[in-house]
Amino acid sequence: MSILLQIVNTAETVADTVQSAAQQPAVQEYEKLSLLELAMKGGWVMIPLVVLSIVAIYIFVERFFATRKAAREDSNFMSNIRNYIHEGKIDSARALCQANQTPLARMIEKGIMRIGRPLNDINSAIENVGKLEVSKLEKSVPFLSMTAGAAPMIGFLGTVSGMIKAFYELSMAGNNLDISLLSSGIYEAMVTTLSGLIVGIIAYVCYNIIVARIEKVVFILEARATEFIDILNEPA
């Protein structure tokens, strides 16, 4: 009988232990890092990455609005230019161009100022102004392309630096190995790689968006330049 009671007591003890263990959280909660704290883990490499990202975002926003303004076109602009030229109102046509203040208007104004000269001269003058306007729109855009290529490389530089730091601390620890010795170096390696890729991807997307918008403006300028030459060839 005593043996049976011992077995029952042992079973109850095991059951209580299992129940208390089940009531305890299975996963230990760790302190969560904020985005700023995570970025600070990247070390000095994060400084050029942050600078590149800020400058790239500024250029993208500024060029985005510049290209949007350049692509804005009055649907009646070329019709009014045609009417003024056929009616001989050259001054009115120039005044209309000056009132618009767009790359298209400046290009057409240059062509109007050359009226009376051979068409080849007029066409060359228009093309030169068009190229100048496009070059203005492309200002600072190569920086976005540079950032798209340089940011991941800077991130990889931080990766190498972090791994060197981790292995150096490991070698200096001797027999006193501790996972915390590796954590700072690994943090730096991983955070800089991630940050470099993020900045590079964002810059790459921004660069292609601006290039596409500039190409749209180029298409508009070429189409309107051809239309202007056709207007001069039309019978009065």
Summary of the structure (lengths in Angstrom):
residues: 236
radius of gyration: 34.3
end to end distance: 125.9
largest distance: 126.3
contacts: 695
relative contact order: 0.15
helix: 83%
strand: 0%
